[in-house]
Amino acid sequence: MSTQPYIITPDVVKSQNVDTLNRYIEENKSGLHRQLLSSGAILFRGFNVHEASDFEKIALQVDSDLKNDYLGTSPRNIVNGTKYVFSASELPPYYPIMQHCEMSFLPTAPRRIMFYCFVEPKIGGETPICDFRKVAADMNPKIKQEFKDKGLLVIRNYCAPGKEEKNSFQLKPWVEMFQSTDKTVVEQKCAVNDIQVEWLKDDALRLISKHDAFKIHPETGEEAWFNHLQVFHTDAAAIEYQKIARRQKTINSWGLNLYLQVLTMYKRLTENPINHSMHVQFADGTEIHKKYVQHIQDLIWKHLYFLKWKKGDVIVVDNFSTSHGRMPFKGPRSIQVAWTA
Ligand SMILES: [Fe+2]
């Protein structure tokens, strides 16, 4: 088990050509599959992956069961000329994306997620990955047992359509997420995904779902931390930005860190957590103490691997064992994504 991705270069494949790489993937399917289960991620580096259509071919070669329906929280756009390739996230560059297994809050989260570097960032913008099996193994046994016994409640609040505030920490509009203005469509999609729907004033929307905190990998039987606590909990962003500021050591990041500490404290004092744009409680409705969130994020950072992108990189991630996120960045950056069933 290793957090560091297994790296495949043209030295191994004997060519930089994408078609040759695709043949290599086809001929070594079972070996690559075993490698992915063990290392959690495989990075293809140094190949001539010039554009999204090249990436899509590789992604389909790795796993032909790609999907393009998305019930996640990142604003994301399809890349023209492809069927399965999207921009990874349209969230503002300063916004941290905390470590998560893709769509862990759905009963059918993707098995694999793949990323492609179209434009490499120059300042920040790494995509760290983390072996969530190690996070599960390293947890304080008492805290771990409490998460196992109680399970989690994920709460998401979406503004009334047309009444979105200018606040980057709010979720994208629900009409965008569900690709419909029809409330019955929302209710049907949520019913399929075991999500409880509450319509609030002016058609604002609250989604509530219950989850286990851990997942047993269906192929290896290994246990992994598998939920969005460190993304959605009210205290998570402030804890994350403190760590980011310590790493990036820039005036901007220290400024944003301070802003988030104050904003989080203000939210805590003035608003019922059930009304925060995102939040996580224990499934019995009791609050999860900040020290638990801190413990989880400390463990995640202990095991982070910071993938510094090179143009053309393609990384395949086992979503049932390994998480991904995004560091804040400055300047151009284009990372694209595809995912499987
Ligand atoms: Fe993601």
Boltz pocket constraint, residues with backbone or C-beta under 6 A from the ligand:
constraints:
  - pocket:
      binder: B
      contacts: [[A, 88], [A, 100], [A, 101], [A, 102], [A, 324]]
      max_distance: 6.0
